[in-house]
């Protein structure tokens, strides 16, 4: 691997470490970002190597999601999918890649809330009573699986949403 490429990959790793470290404490923040963490894996050898950078996090209930970036050691470039997951982007810019990662990370709490609301709609659609829905959300609040837990704020928002759904259901003709 060319010296400049090695430095680019190390810069990316250092900056990613700093970014994700912001979401490790306090515990509420760690949960709100799905116990976010990174994993590196390299396959191939020497200049033919590719390093995969995976930013992994969980959503309420424990489903895992991830952001993946591949680093080509020959080209010294990063490859990832755009925000819509439709087009492959290739860049040699650590700033550009970090910008994408920061944008994706900032969106995690909203994604988690969206998925929690979808789950609440499923429970309600399956005929669960409001008490049962609240009980299921309480289980998520107390889960041992930190990334699958919900925060107190997610619980409050989920309760409000469940009440809104119940009202809409009762008001429907």
C-alpha positions as CSV (number, residue, x, y, z in Angstrom):
1,X,0.0,0.0,0.0
2,X,1.4,3.4,-0.9
3,X,2.5,5.6,2.0
4,X,-0.2,8.2,1.3
5,X,-2.9,5.6,1.1
6,X,-1.9,4.1,4.4
7,X,-2.0,7.6,6.0
8,X,-5.5,8.2,4.5
9,X,-6.9,5.0,5.9
10,X,-5.3,5.8,9.4
11,X,-6.7,9.3,9.3
12,X,-10.2,7.8,8.6
13,X,-9.8,5.4,11.5
14,X,-8.7,8.1,13.9
15,X,-11.5,10.4,12.9
16,X,-14.1,7.7,13.1
17,X,-12.8,6.8,16.6
18,X,-13.3,10.4,17.7
19,X,-16.8,10.6,16.2
20,X,-18.1,7.4,17.7
21,X,-16.5,8.2,21.0
22,X,-18.9,11.1,21.3
23,X,-21.8,8.6,21.5
24,X,-20.5,6.2,24.1
25,X,-21.5,8.2,27.2
26,X,-23.8,8.9,28.9
27,X,-25.7,5.6,28.7
28,X,-28.9,7.4,27.4
29,X,-26.9,8.8,24.5
30,X,-25.3,5.4,23.8
31,X,-28.8,3.8,23.7
32,X,-30.2,6.6,21.5
33,X,-27.5,5.8,18.9
34,X,-28.1,2.1,19.1
35,X,-24.9,1.2,20.9
36,X,-23.0,2.4,17.8
37,X,-19.6,0.9,17.2
38,X,-17.2,0.1,14.3
39,X,-15.6,-3.0,13.0
40,X,-12.7,-3.3,10.5
41,X,-12.0,-6.3,8.3
42,X,-9.4,-6.7,5.7
43,X,-9.3,-9.3,3.0
44,X,-6.6,-9.9,0.4
45,X,-2.9,-9.1,1.0
46,X,-0.5,-6.3,0.3
47,X,-1.6,-3.9,-2.3
48,X,-4.5,-6.2,-3.3
49,X,-6.1,-5.7,0.1
50,X,-9.5,-4.2,0.7
51,X,-10.5,-3.0,4.2
52,X,-14.1,-2.9,5.1
53,X,-15.2,-0.3,7.6
54,X,-18.6,-1.1,9.2
55,X,-20.4,1.2,11.5
56,X,-22.9,-1.0,13.3
57,X,-25.9,0.0,15.4
58,X,-29.1,-1.5,16.7
59,X,-32.7,-0.4,16.5
60,X,-35.4,-0.9,19.2
61,X,-35.9,-4.6,19.7
62,X,-32.4,-5.5,18.5
63,X,-32.3,-5.4,14.7
64,X,-28.9,-4.5,13.5
65,X,-28.2,-1.9,10.8
66,X,-24.9,-0.7,9.4
67,X,-23.0,1.8,7.3
68,X,-20.3,0.2,5.1
69,X,-17.3,1.8,3.5
70,X,-14.7,-0.2,1.5
71,X,-11.1,1.1,1.3
72,X,-9.2,0.0,-1.8
73,X,-5.6,-0.2,-0.9
74,X,-4.4,0.0,-4.5
75,X,-6.4,3.1,-5.5
76,X,-6.4,4.6,-2.0
77,X,-10.2,5.3,-2.4
78,X,-13.2,4.7,-0.3
79,X,-16.4,3.3,-1.8
80,X,-19.8,3.5,-0.2
81,X,-23.5,3.8,-1.2
82,X,-25.1,7.2,-1.3
83,X,-27.9,8.2,1.1
84,X,-30.6,6.6,-1.0
85,X,-28.6,3.4,-1.3
86,X,-29.0,3.6,-5.0
87,X,-25.6,4.7,-6.3
88,X,-22.1,3.7,-5.5
89,X,-19.8,6.6,-4.6
90,X,-16.0,6.5,-4.8
91,X,-13.9,9.1,-3.1
92,X,-10.3,9.7,-2.0
93,X,-11.5,12.4,0.4
94,X,-11.6,11.4,4.1
95,X,-13.6,14.7,4.6
96,X,-16.2,13.6,2.2
97,X,-16.6,10.1,3.6
98,X,-16.6,11.5,7.2
99,X,-19.3,14.0,6.1
100,X,-21.5,11.1,4.9
101,X,-20.9,9.1,8.1
102,X,-21.7,12.1,10.3
103,X,-24.9,12.7,8.4
104,X,-25.9,9.0,8.7
105,X,-25.0,8.9,12.4
106,X,-27.0,12.1,13.2
107,X,-30.0,10.4,11.5
108,X,-29.9,7.3,13.8
109,X,-32.2,8.6,16.6
110,X,-34.9,9.5,13.9
111,X,-34.5,6.1,12.3
112,X,-34.9,4.4,15.6
113,X,-38.0,6.4,16.4
114,X,-39.5,5.6,12.9
115,X,-38.9,1.9,13.5
116,X,-40.4,2.1,17.0
117,X,-43.5,3.8,15.5
118,X,-43.8,1.1,12.9
119,X,-43.6,-1.6,15.6
120,X,-46.3,0.3,17.6
121,X,-48.5,0.3,14.5
122,X,-47.9,-3.4,14.0
123,X,-48.8,-4.2,17.6
124,X,-51.9,-2.0,17.4
125,X,-52.9,-3.5,14.0
126,X,-52.6,-7.0,15.5
127,X,-55.2,-6.0,18.1
128,X,-52.9,-5.3,21.1
129,X,-54.6,-3.2,23.7
130,X,-53.0,0.0,24.8
131,X,-51.9,-1.6,28.0
132,X,-50.2,-4.4,26.0
133,X,-48.5,-1.9,23.7
134,X,-47.2,0.0,26.8
135,X,-46.0,-3.3,28.3
136,X,-44.1,-4.2,25.1
137,X,-42.4,-0.8,25.1
138,X,-41.6,-1.2,28.8
139,X,-39.8,-4.5,27.9
140,X,-37.8,-2.6,25.4
141,X,-36.9,0.0,28.0
142,X,-35.6,-2.7,30.4
143,X,-33.9,-4.9,27.8
144,X,-30.5,-6.3,28.7
145,X,-29.5,-5.8,25.0
146,X,-28.2,-2.2,25.2
147,X,-28.6,-1.4,21.5
148,X,-32.1,-2.9,21.3
149,X,-33.3,-0.9,24.3
150,X,-35.2,2.3,24.1
151,X,-34.5,5.6,25.9
152,X,-36.9,7.3,28.3
153,X,-37.4,9.9,25.5
154,X,-38.3,7.2,23.0
155,X,-40.6,5.6,25.5
156,X,-42.4,9.0,26.0
157,X,-42.7,9.6,22.3
158,X,-43.8,6.0,21.7
159,X,-46.6,6.3,24.4
160,X,-47.8,9.6,22.8
161,X,-47.8,7.9,19.4
162,X,-49.7,4.9,20.7
163,X,-52.3,7.2,22.3
164,X,-52.7,9.1,19.0
165,X,-53.2,5.8,17.1
166,X,-55.8,4.7,19.6
167,X,-57.7,8.0,19.2
168,X,-57.5,7.8,15.4
169,X,-58.8,4.2,15.6
170,X,-61.7,5.1,17.9
171,X,-62.6,8.2,15.8
172,X,-62.6,6.2,12.5
173,X,-66.2,5.5,11.2
